[in-house]
Amino acid sequence: MAKVKNPFIEALAKVAESQDISSFKKIFDYFSPRLKSFLMRSGADEAIAEEIIQETMTIIWTKADYYDPKVASPSTWIYTIARNKKIDILRKSRKAILEDIDTAILPPVESKADENIEHGQKFEMIAQYLDDLPEDQLNLLKMNFFEEKSHGEISEITKIPLGTVKSRIRLALEKIRGKLEQDGTMANLNEGNNSNIN
């Protein structure tokens, strides 16, 4: 029997390629109530849960092209974003930007017992490599994550073609990932991350 392809992989691809509204609505309608239940079960009140969902969906809309089906399922990626946003909102962490970069380049944290420690370690791992990036890549990465500007907004502001903006940001993330792999960090983070979030 042929394996059924996850429909949300295609939906995320369409959002990434053309910001397809119907595909985004499919993701929003399916995951929003499930995320709300998940967040409220984990201690967030209704108002905070809704704020987390809004920010999670904004990240999905603007950064869907960072999703890699080879690394995680759509639900794992989306729930990981929501967990990161929950940490951001509840702790008012100054490291919120690195949580987004973490989502883009590192495997998701699946062990809740070690989640807080691992997030702190990831922040330090990523931060040490930012200064090694070429200035043109670092500037765009900062605009995308620190200032939370979409690729389209960055293109308009910098007058750099949209395709070039996307490729430079992706290249920057790949360089950070490469450094982590070179140091053996990626292999260590992958160990023990074999369970799924439903």
Protein Blocks (a to p, Z undefined) as FASTA:
>chain_A
ZZdddfklmmmmmmmmnopaklmmmmmmmmmmmmmmmmmmnopafklmmmmmmmmmmmmm
mmmmmpcfklpcfklmmmmmmmmmmmmmmnopaklmmmmmmmmmmccdfblklmmmmmmm
mmmmmmmmmmmpcfklmmmmmmmmmnopafklmmmmnopafklmmmmmmmmmmmmmmmmm
mnommmmmmgoplbccZZ
